[in-house]
Amino acid sequence: MEVDPPAALDYATEVDVAHRIGVSVVPITLPWSTLEPAAPDGGTSEIDTSLFADLAAVYATRPVALLISIPLVDTASVLAPPDLAPQLTSGALAFDDATVIARYEKLLDALFVTLGSNVKVPYLLVANEENIYLASKPDSQWTALANFYASIKSYLGTHEPSVTVGMNLSFGGLLDATQKAKLTTLFAASPDVFVSYYLGDNGFGAASSTTVAADIDNMIGFAGARPVILKEFGYATGTTDHDAAGQLAFITDFFQAWDAHAAQIPMATISRMFDGVPSDCATEAGQFVDGGNAEFATFLCTLGVRTVDDVPKPAWARLVDAASRRKF
């Protein structure tokens, strides 16, 4: 579950709340641009490990693992350090350039040294919803990202062999024949398929899903025999034609669909635990499109299974019951 408490609540306490209802993995997104805000100085990396230390302080003493995402490409933008991002965005520097790969490897070294052996990281993602970003980009950028992924996968295979390295696709790409063909190539070397899935439209007018069961079948069909990991999985209660009753049905339908594919779906992440603060959601929406998008801001703000005031929505009780019945 994505644990995202409002400022009035304590993060570590809410991680414990999530764990008590069966949550065993929490996703964490760490923008590379924040972790390494400047170019190396005299050969010394300018990596800020404070966020890594904060994670260690919470998770080293808890039986909850982390799915860590440090995306080079994230949905609508490149999140590389500011000295690299403009060239990567323009295409002047390729995603698989040796400099980019070396810088990212040093970042991962710092991550795992700081976290230590008591923090479990079964998954690390190097790209998130990359098919949205790459949709209008030339094939060379799809290839370069695939090469970047392969390099990092090989590197961690040697240095952190217990970590599964992946990329996370946006489900809408599987509904578009052109994108699906490119995703097939992009994921050819990936042993797992990570997917972001939200029932219904988010306000951008993209292709909408149909039903949870049919959409899960679609993911399984794309993955073949590979595991499918739902990196984001949610239903916003505040967008057009969506409400709390719909979210309740979504959770119900999901667990039924999951039961049908339990052997192939080892993990699903509920997005999110809490609704957001409207001003924060508007700012987040503005990071995806100039001037923001009111419907998308509402989408982001109402994904929680608890309100921003920590009041459970009907889906919370269903989630707790469903997890308990399955001995999570």
N, C-alpha and C positions, 0 to 999 in steps of 0.2 A: 504494500500500500504506500502511496505517496503521502508522507506525513508532512503537512504544511500548516502548522498551527498559526493562528493570528498572534500578534505581538503579546496579547494579554496572557497567553498560555505558554507553558514551559515545554520546549521541544523534547527534551529527554523524557519527561513525564508522558507526553503523548506517544512517543515511541513505545513506552511500556504499555500504554492502553492498547495500541495496535497489536503488540505482541500477545497480549492476553486474549485477543479474539482470534488468534491463529496466524498472524502475520509473521513470516520468517525472513522476509527480504524487503528492504526499503530502497527505492531508487533515489539516486542523488545525481544531479546534473551540476557539473563544475565547468564553467566556461574557460577555455584555455586562455582567452584574452584577459581574464581576471587573474588567473594563476601566474601568468608570465606577462606582466604589463609593459615590459621593455625588452629590447634586444640585449643579448649577452654583453657584458662590459669587460673588455680585456680578456675575453675567453671564459669569463665566469657567468653562469646563468643567473638571470634576474627572476628566479622562481620564488613565489611567495607560498610557503608551506603552511600558513596559518589555518587555512580552511581544512587542510589534511589533518592538522593537529586537533582541530575542533571535532572532526569526525571520530578520531581516535579516542578522544575524551568521552564521547557518548557510547561508542559501539564496542570498545575493547572489553567492557565489562558486561555486555548484554548478548544474549543468544540470538541476535538478529544480524543477518548478513547484509551486504550492500551490493546493489547493481549500480556501478558507477559509470556515468556517461560524461566523457570529455570530448565533445564533438568538434571535429575539424569543420564539418558542415552541419548546420542545425536549421532545418526547415526553410528559413528564408534568407540565411546569411552565412558567411564564413566567420567562425569564432576564433581564429588564430590570433596570436599576439599582434599588437597594432603595427609593428614594423613589417610583418608579413602579410597581414590581411588585405591591404589594398592591391598588392600584386597578385595574390591568390584570387581575389574577386575579379580583377580585370582579365585574368588568364595569362598575365606576363610571367607568373611563377606557377609551376604545375604542382598539384597536390602531392605528387610522388617525387618531387625534387629532393635530392639527398639532404639538403639543409633542413627542409621541413621535417623529414623523417627523423633526423638526428636530434633536432630540438624536441620533438614529441617523445622520443625515447628517454631523453634526460628528464623530462617531466614525469614520466612513468616511474623512473628510478626514484625520484624524490617522493612520489606518492607512496610507493610500497615501503620505502624505508621509514617514512613518517608514520604510516598506519601501523607498522609492526605486525607481528605474527598473530596477535589476538583478534584483529579485525578481519573477518572473512569476506572476501570479494570473489564470489563465484563468476561474476560477469563484468566485463568492461566494454563499453561501446565507444567506437571512434567516430561515428557519424549518426545523426538522428534525423529521420524523415528527409533523408538526402534526395529522394526522388522528387520532392516538391521543389527543392533548390535547383536540381539538375534538369528539370522538365524542359526548360527552354535553352539549355546549354548544349554545346557540341558534344559529339560522342567522345572526343578526346578527353573531356573532363570526367565522364563516366569511367573511362579506362584508367585515368590517373588516380581517381579515388579508389578503384579496385586494387590498383598497385600499392597505394598507401596502406590500405587495409591489410593486404597480404604481407607487407613488410612488418607492420606492427604485430600481426598475428604470429609471425615467425619469431620476432624478438621476444615477445612474452612467452611463447612456447618454450624458449630456452631459459628465460629468467624467472617466470612465474607460471609454471606449467599447469597449475591447478585453476588458472583463470581462463574462462572462455571469452574470446574476443569476438565482437560482432558489430554489425551495423543494424540500425532500426529503420524499417520502411514504413511509410504511411499507407494505411490500407487502401486508400483511394487509388493508389498506383496499380493495384491489382484489378481495378475496374476499367482501366484504360489499356487497350491492346498494345499501343506503342510503348507505354511505360512498362507494362508487364514484361514485354520482350527484353527491354533493357535491364530490368530488375533481375530477370533470369540470368543474364550474363554477369551482372554485378555481384550476384550472390552465388555464383557457380562454385567458388572455393570456400563458402561459408558453411560450417558444420551445423549451424543453428540459424533459424529465421526469427528475427525479432520484429514485432509489428506494433504500431500504434493504431488503436481502433476506438472510434467514438460513434455511437449510434446516432444517425441523423446528420444534418448539415451543420456546420459551425458558423455560417454566415458569409462564407466566401463564394458560395454557389458551386462548389465542387460536386462531383458525383456522390450521391448519397448511398449509404448502405441499404440493404433490404431488410433482412431479419437477422438476429444474432446467429441462429443455427446455420442459416445459409452462408453467412459471412465467415463463420468459423470453418465451414466446409471448404470455402474458397481458399482460405489461408493454408489449410491442410493439403489441398490440391497443389498449391504452388510449392509448398515445402517438400512434397514427396515423402520420403522416409525420415526426413530430418525433424528434430524437435522444433516446435513453435513456441516462442516465449512472448507473451503479451506484455510488452514493456509499458504501454499505456492502454488503459481500458476504462472507458467512462461514458457517462450520460449526463448532460447538462439539463438542469430542471428549469432554467429561466429563459431559454430560447424559444422561438416561435413554435407553437404546437407541442411543446415539451413541458412536463410538470413532474411533481414528486411521485405521482402514481405511475408515470411512465418509467421513472428511474427504478421503482420497485419491481416493475415487470421486467425491466432490463436485467437486474440482478438475478431474478428468478430464471429467466430464459438462459442467461449465461451459465449458471451452474448446471443446468440440464444439458446444455451443449458441451460443456467441459466434461461432464460425466461420459459422454459418448466418445471423447477423444482423450481421456485422462492419461493414457500411456504416452501420448505424443505431445501433450502440453504440460511441461513440468512446473510452469509458473505463470501466474497472471497478476499484473499490478493494477489495483484499483486506483483510478485517478478521479478525484482526489479525496483525502480524508475530510478536508474542510473547504467550505466556500471561501471566496476571497473578499478583500476590501475593494469596493468599486474603484477608488482612485488608483490602487495598485494594478487592478485588472486593465484599466484604461491605459496605463503606462505600458504594461506588458503587450497589449494589443498594438500599441504604437510601434513596437519593435518589429512587428511583422508587416505593417503597411503604413505608409506615410499618412499622418492625420488620424490613425487609428480606425477602428471599425466598431460601431456601437454594438452590433449583434455579436461580433466575435468577443468583445469585452464581456458581454453578458454570459456568453458561453464559458469563458475562462473563469468567471466569477461564481458560477453555479454548478460546477462539476462535483462539489463535495457531497459526501454522504452524511455530513454534519454541517450545520450552518456556521457562519462566521462567529455567531454567538454561542457556539458549542451546543446547539440543540440538535439531537439526532433527527434525521429525516426518516421516513418510513423504510427506506432501503437499508438503513443501518441495522435495524433489527433483523431484517431478512438476511443480510450479509453475515451477521453473527450466528444466526441459526444454521444457515447453509454450511458455514465453515465448521461449526461444532458437529453437525451430522456427519461430516466427512473426516472427523478426527484431526483437523488441522491444529 
